[in-house]
Amino acid sequence: MSKSFDIIIAGGGAAGFFIAINIAEANPNVKIAILERGKEVLSKVRISGGGRCNVTHACFIPNDLVKFYPRGEKELRGPFNRFCSGDTIEWFERHGVALKIEEDGRMFPVTDSSQTIIDCFQDAVKKLGIQVITGQSIQSIFKAENHWKIDTQSDTYLCETLVMTTGSNPKMWQMLEEYGHTIVPPVPSLFTFNIKDNRIKNLMGVAALASVKVRGSKLEASGPLLITHWGMSGPGILRLSAWGARELAAKNYQFILQVNWLDDVTHEECLDTLKALKQEQAKKLVAKKSPFDFPNRLWESLATASGIDDVTRWADLSGKQLNELASQLVAGEFQVNGKSTFKEEFVTAGGVELKEVNFKTMESKIVEKLYFAGEILNIDAITGGFNFQNAWTGGFIAAEAISNR
């Protein structure tokens, strides 16, 4: 026997819960169900931000906020003008969750626990009478004239409005393709680079503010770079991976990474600085102490790579050594062979083609009474709470549009 609801939300993640709660608060008599294929709901919320849940980012101007989205920048401008980071803070405070801003702009619950967000959502759905049904793997969706029929492996559901918040789920994308939607093929975004190189071999944990670029392309980024036991990570690398998601996939993650350990210093400027040091520190050992704002271990390694040994003094440096040292500092080349997932925060570039969605309502332009929010769309952001903000904004707009129907 089929079970009937007014609205069914496919996907028990952040966007799904947010939509359900917002609709139910505006329409207490509407029958809503959330269908989740797993045993657990909100699993990405649980692991986000190392278990603290990076709810949003303290960037309150829509035109600035969109710049953190390699895919979705243009489309999100309007939505962010309607529901932005400040609205997210207010929403959670209204629901009993206070947020705090960290130095880098990331925002977390004051409790430093993702459980606070999960409890907030679970309490709200219980209070509002929203049914959360787990273990429901959707096998097919069928649009009749005035309702949807959804078959899971165990049950049949009927509803008037269907909301898809199933994230990066290829099976769901396939079903949407059958309804005429275009799916941009998924590729990983937000990953770290695998690099085996003697210059960084024993420097695990060393960090520096650097700019990085992919040789032979326009891809570049800057920010803290962290040396790991498998290669390089940190915000600068993640930013590059997000913006270069498609291009780097096409290269099969084999490319030359150019690193400027002095961020925006040019080769000429660096050489001038090194020549001045040769005069000022003539009698001192070159490799002994870093004259720049990064760790001694890294400096020592780059000096060694430039053919400078432990007993060479500044005065003894040849023009060739100075030139090589400048090159290592501002244009060091590292061979990247593959990638690794960044923590558990797996983000995908790809999904429902954005031209096929009305961003004033989050409704499909192709199928009536079909709505989207979250990572099911071809929208993704760099790390820092931005992917969640996309879920909250899309969720709010979809909920408002459905409520107004």
Phi, psi and chi 1 to 4 in degrees:
 res  aa     phi    psi   chi1   chi2   chi3   chi4
   1 MET       -  137.5 -155.6  173.4   99.9      -
   2 SER   -82.6  153.2   57.5      -      -      -
   3 LYS  -108.3  130.5  -59.8  168.3 -175.9  179.5
   4 SER  -105.3  138.6  -72.4      -      -      -
   5 PHE  -138.1  161.6  -67.1   89.2      -      -
   6 ASP   -74.8  -44.4  -62.7  -51.7      -      -
   7 ILE  -133.0  132.5  -62.4  150.7      -      -
   8 ILE  -118.3  132.8  -76.0 -179.4      -      -
   9 ILE  -110.3  118.9  -67.1  153.1      -      -
  10 ALA   -89.2  116.1      -      -      -      -
  11 GLY   114.2  113.9      -      -      -      -
  12 GLY   -98.0   51.0      -      -      -      -
  13 GLY  -107.8 -163.4      -      -      -      -
  14 ALA   -55.9  -52.1      -      -      -      -
  15 ALA   -63.8  -42.6      -      -      -      -
  16 GLY   -60.0  -47.7      -      -      -      -
  17 PHE   -65.4  -41.6  -90.8   76.2      -      -
  18 PHE   -62.8  -42.9 -158.0   70.4      -      -
  19 ILE   -63.4  -49.6  -69.6  171.0      -      -
  20 ALA   -57.2  -46.3      -      -      -      -
  21 ILE   -64.5  -44.7  -67.0  163.6      -      -
  22 ASN   -65.4  -37.4  -80.9  -64.4      -      -
  23 ILE   -67.1  -47.8  -64.9  171.9      -      -
  24 ALA   -63.8  -35.2      -      -      -      -
  25 GLU   -66.3  -33.7  -74.8  178.5  -16.4      -
  26 ALA   -84.1  -25.6      -      -      -      -
  27 ASN  -135.4   80.9  -49.9  -91.3      -      -
  28 PRO   -58.7  -23.1  -17.9   29.0      -      -
  29 ASN   -94.6    0.9  -59.5  -38.7      -      -
  30 VAL   -80.0  136.3  167.4      -      -      -
  31 LYS   -88.9  116.8  -97.7 -175.0   94.0  178.5
  32 ILE  -124.0  138.3  -55.1  169.1      -      -
  33 ALA  -128.9  142.5      -      -      -      -
  34 ILE  -107.5  124.1  -63.7  172.0      -      -
  35 LEU  -104.3  126.3  -56.9 -176.2      -      -
  36 GLU  -124.7  131.1  165.8   56.7   42.6      -
  37 ARG   -73.9  -29.2   66.1  173.8  171.8  167.0
  38 GLY   -83.6  179.2      -      -      -      -
  39 LYS   -79.7  -25.3  -70.5 -166.9 -168.7  102.5
  40 GLU  -114.4  146.5  -65.9  -90.8  -41.8      -
  41 VAL  -101.5  162.7  -69.9      -      -      -
  42 LEU    58.1   33.1  -58.8  164.4      -      -
  43 SER   -67.0  -33.6   51.6      -      -      -
  44 LYS   -71.5  -33.0 -118.7 -174.3  175.7  178.2
  45 VAL   -62.3  -41.0  170.3      -      -      -
  46 ARG   -60.7  -43.3 -170.8  178.6  -62.3  -75.9
  47 ILE   -91.1  -11.6   60.9  170.2      -      -
  48 SER   -59.4  143.8  152.8      -      -      -
  49 GLY    58.0   37.7      -      -      -      -
  50 GLY    63.3   35.1      -      -      -      -
  51 GLY    86.8    6.1      -      -      -      -
  52 ARG  -104.6  -16.0  -63.7 -165.7  -61.7  142.2
  53 CYS    66.6   97.9 -170.3      -      -      -
  54 ASN   -80.6   86.1 -175.2 -176.6      -      -
  55 VAL   -61.8  -44.3  176.9      -      -      -
  56 THR  -160.8 -167.2 -175.3      -      -      -
  57 HIS  -130.4  144.1 -158.6   94.1      -      -
  58 ALA   -78.4   60.8      -      -      -      -
  59 CYS  -123.4  110.4  176.7      -      -      -
  60 PHE  -105.1    0.1  -56.2  109.2      -      -
  61 ILE  -106.1  116.3  -60.9  158.9      -      -
  62 PRO   -49.4  -42.7  -29.7   36.0      -      -
  63 ASN   -66.9  -24.0  -75.7   -1.4      -      -
  64 ASP   -84.4  -40.3  -67.1  -18.5      -      -
  65 LEU   -60.5  -41.0 -172.9   58.4      -      -
  66 VAL   -62.0  -21.4  -68.5      -      -      -
  67 LYS   -69.8   -8.6  -66.2 -166.9  170.1   69.4
  68 PHE   -91.9    6.0  -65.6   96.2      -      -
  69 TYR  -115.9  101.8  -64.6   81.0      -      -
  70 PRO   -57.5  -36.3  -23.0   31.6      -      -
  71 ARG  -123.5  122.2  -77.4  145.9  -67.7  -87.6
  72 GLY   114.5   -1.4      -      -      -      -
  73 GLU   -54.9  -51.8  179.4 -179.1  -16.1      -
  74 LYS   -66.4  -45.1 -173.2  168.4   99.7  -95.5
  75 GLU   -69.0  -30.4  -68.5   78.5    6.8      -
  76 LEU   -83.6   -9.6  -73.1  171.4      -      -
  77 ARG   -58.3  -49.7 -165.8  165.3  -83.8  123.3
  78 GLY   -61.5  -53.5      -      -      -      -
  79 PRO   -54.6  -41.8  -30.5   36.0      -      -
  80 PHE   -66.7  -25.0  -76.8  157.7      -      -
  81 ASN   -72.3  -16.9  -87.4  -67.0      -      -
  82 ARG   -99.0  -33.5  -75.4  171.1   61.7 -167.8
  83 PHE  -148.9  105.1 -167.6   91.0      -      -
  84 CYS  -116.1 -170.2 -155.9      -      -      -
  85 SER   -58.1  -39.3  -41.1      -      -      -
  86 GLY   -61.9  -37.0      -      -      -      -
  87 ASP   -68.1  -34.6  -58.2  -63.9      -      -
  88 THR   -62.9  -46.2  -60.2      -      -      -
  89 ILE   -59.2  -45.6  -62.1  163.5      -      -
  90 GLU   -63.7  -41.8 -160.2 -173.0  -36.2      -
  91 TRP   -60.4  -48.3 -169.4   95.3      -      -
  92 PHE   -67.5  -37.0  -81.7  101.3      -      -
  93 GLU   -63.3  -39.9  -80.8 -175.0   -8.1      -
  94 ARG   -63.0  -26.6 -145.3  168.9   57.2 -119.1
  95 HIS  -101.1   21.5  -69.9   81.2      -      -
  96 GLY    82.9   13.9      -      -      -      -
  97 VAL  -117.9  114.3  178.3      -      -      -
  98 ALA   -87.7  138.3      -      -      -      -
  99 LEU  -110.7  157.4  -57.9  179.2      -      -
 100 LYS  -130.4  154.1   57.6  171.9 -180.0  171.5
 101 ILE  -100.8  131.2  -56.1  174.0      -      -
 102 GLU   -93.6  170.5  -57.4 -143.8  -32.4      -
 103 GLU   -53.9  -37.6 -110.9  175.8   60.0      -
 104 ASP   -86.4    6.7   57.8    4.4      -      -
 105 GLY    94.3  -12.9      -      -      -      -
 106 ARG   -68.2  146.7  -68.9 -177.2  -56.5  157.6
 107 MET  -119.0  134.6  -63.4 -163.9   69.4      -
 108 PHE  -131.3  160.8  -65.1   88.9      -      -
 109 PRO   -63.6  146.8    9.4  -15.6      -      -
 110 VAL   -56.2  -28.5  168.5      -      -      -
 111 THR   -72.9  -12.1   57.4      -      -      -
 112 ASP    59.5   28.7  -88.2  -27.7      -      -
 113 SER  -135.9  129.4  169.1      -      -      -
 114 SER   -65.8  -20.3   55.9      -      -      -
 115 GLN   -59.7  -30.9 -166.4   58.6   45.9      -
 116 THR   -60.0  -42.7  -53.6      -      -      -
 117 ILE   -69.9  -43.0  -55.9  -63.5      -      -
 118 ILE   -61.5  -45.8  -67.5  169.1      -      -
 119 ASP   -61.2  -40.9  -69.0  -14.0      -      -
 120 CYS   -57.8  -47.7  164.9      -      -      -
 121 PHE   -68.0  -44.8  -75.3  163.6      -      -
 122 GLN   -63.4  -42.3  -62.0  -87.3   33.4      -
 123 ASP   -63.5  -41.3  -67.2  -10.7      -      -
 124 ALA   -65.2  -44.8      -      -      -      -
 125 VAL   -66.4  -34.6  -65.7      -      -      -
 126 LYS   -65.2  -47.9 -160.8  177.9  -75.7  178.9
 127 LYS   -62.8  -35.8 -166.5  176.2   96.1 -168.5
 128 LEU   -89.4   -3.1  -65.5  160.9      -      -
 129 GLY    73.7   25.8      -      -      -      -
 130 ILE   -81.6  130.6  -63.0  161.0      -      -
 131 GLN   -85.3  126.9  -76.4 -159.6   41.8      -
 132 VAL  -110.0  115.2  179.1      -      -      -
 133 ILE  -116.6  111.8  -48.6  164.9      -      -
 134 THR   -92.3  171.9   54.3      -      -      -
 135 GLY    65.4   30.6      -      -      -      -
 136 GLN  -114.6   89.9  -63.8  -62.5  -51.5      -
 137 SER   -85.3  113.9  173.5      -      -      -
 138 ILE   -69.9  127.4  -65.5  172.4      -      -
 139 GLN   -99.2  -33.0  -55.7  -58.7  -51.8      -
 140 SER  -158.3  152.8   68.8      -      -      -
 141 ILE  -125.1  138.4   56.4  174.5      -      -
 142 PHE  -134.7  128.9  174.4   73.5      -      -
 143 LYS   -99.6  110.2  176.9   88.3  161.6   74.3
 144 ALA   -86.2 -174.6      -      -      -      -
 145 GLU   -60.3  -45.3 -158.8  173.9  -42.0      -
 146 ASN  -129.4   17.2   54.8    3.3      -      -
 147 HIS  -156.8  167.4   69.8  -89.6      -      -
 148 TRP  -104.0  145.6  -74.2   93.1      -      -
 149 LYS  -119.3  124.8  176.6  171.7  169.2  -80.6
 150 ILE  -120.6  121.3  -61.7  137.7      -      -
 151 ASP  -103.3  126.9  -74.6  -44.3      -      -
 152 THR  -104.0 -176.4   68.8      -      -      -
 153 GLN   -67.6  -16.8   81.0  -71.4   17.1      -
 154 SER  -125.6  -19.1   58.0      -      -      -
 155 ASP  -141.8  167.7  -67.0  -70.7      -      -
 156 THR  -121.1  134.2  -63.0      -      -      -
 157 TYR  -122.7  145.3  -63.2   88.7      -      -
 158 LEU  -120.7  143.8  -57.9  175.2      -      -
 159 CYS  -157.8  162.5   64.9      -      -      -
 160 GLU   -85.0  -40.0 -162.6 -179.2  -48.7      -
 161 THR  -123.8  134.2  -58.5      -      -      -
 162 LEU  -117.0  130.4  175.5   60.8      -      -
 163 VAL  -116.9  126.0 -172.0      -      -      -
 164 MET  -102.7  115.5  -58.6  -66.3  -88.2      -
 165 THR  -132.4   46.2   64.6      -      -      -
 166 THR   -90.3   10.4   44.6      -      -      -
 167 GLY    63.5 -148.3      -      -      -      -
 168 SER   -85.7   71.7  -52.7      -      -      -
 169 ASN  -114.1  104.7 -176.3  -28.7      -      -
 170 PRO   -56.7  -34.1  -23.0   32.2      -      -
 171 LYS   -64.3  -41.0 -160.6  162.8  113.1 -176.6
 172 MET   -68.4  -40.9  -67.3  -61.3  130.1      -
 173 TRP   -58.7  -40.7  -78.8  -27.7      -      -
 174 GLN   -61.3  -43.0 -156.0  177.7  -22.2      -
 175 MET   -62.7  -37.6  -72.2  178.5 -156.4      -
 176 LEU   -70.5  -32.2  -68.3  169.3      -      -
 177 GLU   -61.5  -36.5  -85.5 -175.9  -46.9      -
 178 GLU   -65.2  -20.1  -73.5  163.6   20.3      -
 179 TYR   -96.5   11.9  -83.7   88.7      -      -
 180 GLY    95.5    2.5      -      -      -      -
 181 HIS   -79.7  146.2  -91.0  -69.5      -      -
 182 THR   -92.7  133.3  -50.7      -      -      -
 183 ILE  -110.7  122.2  -57.2  -59.5      -      -
 184 VAL   -74.9  120.8  178.7      -      -      -
 185 PRO   -54.1  134.6  -19.6   29.3      -      -
 186 PRO   -76.1  140.4   26.4  -31.4      -      -
 187 VAL  -135.9  154.0  -64.2      -      -      -
 188 PRO   -65.2  147.8  -18.3   30.5      -      -
 189 SER  -129.6  164.2  177.8      -      -      -
 190 LEU    57.2   74.6  -74.3 -166.2      -      -
 191 PHE  -137.8  165.3   46.7   85.2      -      -
 192 THR  -104.8  164.9   59.4      -      -      -
 193 PHE  -103.3  133.7  -61.4  164.7      -      -
 194 ASN   -87.1  118.8  -64.1  -11.2      -      -
 195 ILE  -138.2  123.6  -61.2  168.2      -      -
 196 LYS  -107.5  114.8  -81.5 -165.2  164.2   52.0
 197 ASP  -156.1  132.8 -169.2  -66.7      -      -
 198 ASN   -58.8  -29.1  -78.8  -23.8      -      -
 199 ARG   -64.7  -25.6  -75.4  168.2  -67.6  176.9
 200 ILE  -118.8    5.6   59.7  169.2      -      -
 201 LYS   -51.3  -47.6 -165.6  176.7  172.1 -172.8
 202 ASN  -110.2   27.8  -60.8  -48.6      -      -
 203 LEU  -110.0   23.4  -60.6 -176.5      -      -
 204 MET   -52.6  129.9 -169.2 -178.0  134.1      -
 205 GLY    95.4  -10.6      -      -      -      -
 206 VAL   -75.8  135.2  165.3      -      -      -
 207 ALA  -128.7  149.0      -      -      -      -
 208 ALA  -151.7  153.8      -      -      -      -
 209 LEU   -82.6  118.1 -175.2   66.8      -      -
 210 ALA  -139.5  162.1      -      -      -      -
 211 SER  -113.5  143.6   59.8      -      -      -
 212 VAL  -128.9  145.1  -74.1      -      -      -
 213 LYS  -144.6  156.0   52.8  161.3   88.9  164.7
 214 VAL   -92.6  120.9  174.0      -      -      -
 215 ARG   -59.7  136.1 -165.1  175.9   78.2 -175.7
 216 GLY    79.4   14.0      -      -      -      -
 217 SER  -142.8  175.4   88.3      -      -      -
 218 LYS   -91.9    3.0  -72.2  179.4  179.1  163.8
 219 LEU   -73.2  122.7  -73.1  175.3      -      -
 220 GLU  -152.6  157.3   53.5 -176.4  -60.9      -
 221 ALA  -158.1  164.1      -      -      -      -
 222 SER  -141.4  160.8   64.3      -      -      -
 223 GLY   150.1  178.2      -      -      -      -
 224 PRO   -57.7  133.7  -23.7   34.1      -      -
 225 LEU  -116.2  132.4 -176.4  155.2      -      -
 226 LEU  -116.4  128.7  174.5   68.9      -      -
 227 ILE   -85.7  129.2  -63.5  171.0      -      -
 228 THR  -119.3  175.2   64.9      -      -      -
 229 HIS   -71.2  -14.6   57.0   81.1      -      -
 230 TRP  -106.1   -7.4   63.7   85.1      -      -
 231 GLY   155.1 -118.0      -      -      -      -
 232 MET  -131.1  142.0  -69.5 -178.1 -171.7      -
 233 SER  -142.7 -160.0 -178.2      -      -      -
 234 GLY    98.1  164.0      -      -      -      -
 235 PRO   -52.8  -39.7  -27.2   35.0      -      -
 236 GLY   -61.5  -44.9      -      -      -      -
 237 ILE   -67.1  -43.6  -65.1  -69.8      -      -
 238 LEU   -63.2  -38.6  -66.9  171.0      -      -
 239 ARG   -61.2  -45.5 -150.9  163.5  -78.1  155.9
 240 LEU   -62.5  -40.6 -168.5   70.5      -      -
 241 SER   -66.9  -35.5   79.4      -      -      -
 242 ALA   -69.5  -48.5      -      -      -      -
 243 TRP   -69.4  -28.5 -102.7  -90.2      -      -
 244 GLY  -100.5   15.7      -      -      -      -
 245 ALA   -48.3  -50.1      -      -      -      -
 246 ARG   -73.1  -45.4  -62.3 -137.9  157.1  -92.7
 247 GLU   -63.3  -40.7 -151.6  174.8  -47.8      -
 248 LEU   -73.2  -31.4  -60.1 -178.8      -      -
 249 ALA   -64.7  -40.9      -      -      -      -
 250 ALA   -63.7  -29.0      -      -      -      -
 251 LYS   -85.1    2.0  -69.0  178.5 -174.4  -69.9
 252 ASN    58.0   29.9 -158.1   19.0      -      -
 253 TYR    58.9   31.4  -49.8  105.9      -      -
 254 GLN  -118.9  110.8  -48.9  -77.2  -37.7      -
 255 PHE  -163.4  168.9   55.4   92.0      -      -
 256 ILE   -97.4  125.3  -58.9  -76.1      -      -
 257 LEU  -100.2  126.5 -178.5   73.6      -      -
 258 GLN  -100.0  127.7  -67.1  175.4  -43.0      -
 259 VAL  -116.2  127.5 -179.8      -      -      -
 260 ASN  -106.2  102.0 -176.8  -21.1      -      -
 261 TRP   -69.5  -10.7  -61.8  103.0      -      -
 262 LEU  -106.2   17.7  -55.3  178.9      -      -
 263 ASP    65.3  -87.4 -165.9   16.6      -      -
 264 ASP  -116.7   17.0   54.9    0.4      -      -
 265 VAL   -77.9  134.7  173.2      -      -      -
 266 THR   -83.4  169.3   65.8      -      -      -
 267 HIS   -61.0  -43.8 -171.1  -83.0      -      -
 268 GLU   -61.4  -47.8  -58.4  -50.8  -46.8      -
 269 GLU   -61.5  -40.7  -70.5  166.0  -16.6      -
 270 CYS   -65.0  -43.7 -179.5      -      -      -
 271 LEU   -61.9  -41.0 -159.0   51.4      -      -
 272 ASP   -60.5  -42.4  -72.2  -14.2      -      -
 273 THR   -63.3  -44.0  -56.3      -      -      -
 274 LEU   -64.8  -38.8  -66.2  175.3      -      -
 275 LYS   -65.3  -37.7  -77.3  173.8 -179.0  169.4
 276 ALA   -65.5  -40.8      -      -      -      -
 277 LEU   -63.6  -35.8  -74.4  162.5      -      -
 278 LYS   -59.4  -36.6 -178.6  177.9  157.8   87.6
 279 GLN   -76.7  -50.7  -59.0  -60.6  -40.1      -
 280 GLU   -68.9  -35.8  -67.7  158.0   19.3      -
 281 GLN  -114.4   31.2  -48.2 -145.4   17.4      -
 282 ALA   -40.6  -45.8      -      -      -      -
 283 LYS   -87.7   -8.2  -68.5 -179.6  177.5  169.2
 284 LYS   -83.7  154.3  -68.2 -174.0  176.8  170.0
 285 LEU   -76.4  132.9  -62.9  175.7      -      -
 286 VAL   -61.9  -50.8  178.9      -      -      -
 287 ALA   -74.3  -12.8      -      -      -      -
 288 LYS   -63.7  -46.2 -171.5   97.5  173.1  145.7
 289 LYS  -140.8  134.9 -171.0  173.7 -172.9  -47.8
 290 SER   -71.0  124.3  168.9      -      -      -
 291 PRO   -83.5   -3.4   26.5  -25.1      -      -
 292 PHE  -111.3  170.1  -61.3  104.6      -      -
 293 ASP   -82.9   57.9 -170.7   18.5      -      -
 294 PHE  -150.3  164.8   60.2   67.4      -      -
 295 PRO   -58.8  148.0  -23.4   34.1      -      -
 296 ASN   -57.2  -37.2  -72.3  -27.7      -      -
 297 ARG   -61.1  -39.5  -73.6  162.7   63.6 -154.3
 298 LEU   -69.3  -43.6  176.7   59.2      -      -
 299 TRP   -57.8  -46.0  167.3 -106.5      -      -
 300 GLU   -59.6  -43.4 -156.9  178.6  -44.6      -
 301 SER   -64.8  -41.7  175.1      -      -      -
 302 LEU   -70.9  -32.9  -63.3  177.0      -      -
 303 ALA   -64.7  -44.8      -      -      -      -
 304 THR   -59.8  -42.9  -56.8      -      -      -
 305 ALA   -65.4  -20.8      -      -      -      -
 306 SER   -92.3    7.8  -51.5      -      -      -
 307 GLY    80.0   26.1      -      -      -      -
 308 ILE  -108.9  120.9  -59.3  163.3      -      -
 309 ASP   -90.4  178.6   59.9   29.3      -      -
 310 ASP   -64.5  -22.6  -68.4   -7.1      -      -
 311 VAL  -104.2    4.5  -66.4      -      -      -
 312 THR   -77.0  130.9  -55.0      -      -      -
 313 ARG   -93.9  159.1  -65.3  178.2  -49.6  167.3
 314 TRP   -54.1  -41.9  -81.1   98.8      -      -
 315 ALA   -60.5  -28.6      -      -      -      -
 316 ASP   -87.2   -2.5  -56.3  -29.5      -      -
 317 LEU   -68.2  133.4  -74.4 -178.2      -      -
 318 SER   -84.1  164.3   66.9      -      -      -
 319 GLY   -58.7  -37.4      -      -      -      -
 320 LYS   -65.1  -43.3 -171.8 -178.3  170.9 -167.7
 321 GLN   -64.7  -41.2  -76.7  173.1  -44.6      -
 322 LEU   -61.4  -42.3  -77.3  170.3      -      -
 323 ASN   -65.1  -42.6 -157.7   41.9      -      -
 324 GLU   -65.9  -40.3 -179.5   55.5   36.2      -
 325 LEU   -64.0  -42.2 -174.7   53.6      -      -
 326 ALA   -60.8  -41.4      -      -      -      -
 327 SER   -63.1  -43.2  -66.9      -      -      -
 328 GLN   -62.9  -36.0  -72.5  -69.8  -13.3      -
 329 LEU   -74.9  -40.9  -75.4  162.7      -      -
 330 VAL  -111.8   -9.4  -56.6      -      -      -
 331 ALA  -149.6   44.1      -      -      -      -
 332 GLY   -66.7  133.2      -      -      -      -
 333 GLU  -106.7  130.3  -61.8 -159.4  -28.1      -
 334 PHE  -126.9  131.8  -65.3   83.4      -      -
 335 GLN   -80.6  122.2  174.4   64.3   48.3      -
 336 VAL   -95.9  128.5  175.7      -      -      -
 337 ASN  -125.7   84.4  -71.9  -49.3      -      -
 338 GLY    96.4  178.0      -      -      -      -
 339 LYS  -137.0  165.0   59.7  168.0  178.1   54.7
 340 SER  -130.6  148.3  -64.4      -      -      -
 341 THR   -67.3  139.7  -56.9      -      -      -
 342 PHE   -79.5  112.2  174.0   61.9      -      -
 343 LYS    45.0 -139.1  -59.4 -175.3  177.7  166.3
 344 GLU   -99.5    4.3  -58.8   91.0   -8.4      -
 345 GLU   -85.2   74.3  -65.6 -177.0   30.3      -
 346 PHE   -79.9  119.2 -174.4   75.0      -      -
 347 VAL  -120.5  140.7  173.6      -      -      -
 348 THR  -115.2  137.3  -58.2      -      -      -
 349 ALA   -93.2  128.7      -      -      -      -
 350 GLY   133.0  169.0      -      -      -      -
 351 GLY   131.7 -160.9      -      -      -      -
 352 VAL   -60.8  128.5  175.0      -      -      -
 353 GLU   -56.7  126.4  168.4   60.7   64.9      -
 354 LEU   -67.3  -26.5  -56.9 -176.6      -      -
 355 LYS   -64.8  -18.2  -70.8 -171.3 -168.9   80.4
 356 GLU   -94.5   10.2  -61.4  169.0   -2.2      -
 357 VAL  -124.5  137.1  179.2      -      -      -
 358 ASN   -87.0  108.2  177.5   -7.6      -      -
 359 PHE   -77.5   -0.7  -82.2   83.4      -      -
 360 LYS   -82.9  -20.9  -72.0 -169.1  172.3   81.2
 361 THR  -132.5  -15.3   59.6      -      -      -
 362 MET    67.3   18.6  -56.8  -49.7  -70.7      -
 363 GLU   -90.2  148.4 -173.1  175.8   13.2      -
 364 SER   -62.2  139.0  162.1      -      -      -
 365 LYS   -82.4  -10.1  -71.6  179.4 -178.5  175.5
 366 ILE  -101.3  -38.6  -67.3  169.7      -      -
 367 VAL  -124.5  124.5 -171.0      -      -      -
 368 GLU   -69.5  147.0 -154.5 -168.1   -5.6      -
 369 LYS    61.3   31.2  -65.8 -170.2  179.2  175.7
 370 LEU  -124.0  121.5  173.2   64.0      -      -
 371 TYR  -121.4  158.0  -67.7   80.3      -      -
 372 PHE  -132.9  152.5  -57.2  108.5      -      -
 373 ALA  -159.4  152.3      -      -      -      -
 374 GLY    85.2 -153.1      -      -      -      -
 375 GLU   -78.3   -0.1  -77.0 -179.2   39.2      -
 376 ILE   -66.2  -25.7 -170.8  166.1      -      -
 377 LEU   -84.4  160.6  -63.1  164.4      -      -
 378 ASN   -79.0   63.1 -177.9   28.9      -      -
 379 ILE  -131.3  132.4  -68.5  176.6      -      -
 380 ASP  -153.7  160.4   62.0  -75.3      -      -
 381 ALA  -133.1  170.9      -      -      -      -
 382 ILE   -75.1  172.8   63.0  168.2      -      -
 383 THR   -73.3  149.3 -178.2      -      -      -
 384 GLY   134.5   14.7      -      -      -      -
 385 GLY    99.5   -0.8      -      -      -      -
 386 PHE   -75.2  -35.2  -58.0  104.6      -      -
 387 ASN   -65.9  -37.2  -76.4  -58.0      -      -
 388 PHE   -66.4  -39.5  -86.2  138.3      -      -
 389 GLN   -61.6  -36.6 -174.9   55.1   50.0      -
 390 ASN   -61.1  -40.6  168.1   44.7      -      -
 391 ALA   -64.7  -43.6      -      -      -      -
 392 TRP   -66.7  -43.7  -46.6  136.2      -      -
 393 THR   -66.3  -50.5  -64.6      -      -      -
 394 GLY   -60.9  -38.6      -      -      -      -
 395 GLY   -64.8  -43.1      -      -      -      -
 396 PHE   -62.7  -45.8  174.5   82.3      -      -
 397 ILE   -67.0  -41.9  -72.8  170.1      -      -
 398 ALA   -62.6  -45.0      -      -      -      -
 399 ALA   -61.5  -42.1      -      -      -      -
 400 GLU   -64.8  -44.1 -163.8  173.1   63.2      -
 401 ALA   -64.4  -42.3      -      -      -      -
 402 ILE   -67.4  -40.8  -66.9  163.9      -      -
 403 SER   -63.0  -38.5  -62.5      -      -      -
 404 ASN   -72.6  -15.1  -69.4  -18.9      -      -
 405 ARG   -69.8      -  -98.8 -172.0  128.8  123.9
